[in-house]
Amino acid sequence: MATLHVSTRAGVAVLVEGKDNHSVMELIRASGIGDIEAICGGSCACATCHVYVDDSFRDRLPRMTEDEDDLLDTSTHRGERSRLSCQLTWTEQLDGLRVEIAPAD
């Protein structure tokens, strides 16, 4: 089983099964973790699926688009590890990915 490691806002570690061609946001929401609002439904039109990605996986992720970068600029909690989970499509290469859900803005 491919595994996504999620740290909730409360600091609880949750293991989520990774499924190809699903976004990390979809996987987190389907697992029942309620910390991801994803108001736009994954269309890269908000920043309510903001996560921090473990440094060891940053080079395996797709390059950040200008739209994603602009939306992350709207978050007061943006950091160097920030990504929008709706923009991260699960693949076998991401097995073991660790993300922390960013605080709500």
Secondary structure, 3 states (H helix, E strand, C coil): CCEEEEECCCCCEEEEECCCCCEHHHHHHHCCCCCCCCCCCCCCCCCCCEEEECHHHHHHCCCCCHHHHHHHCCCCCCCCCEEEHHHCECCHHHCCCEEEECCCC
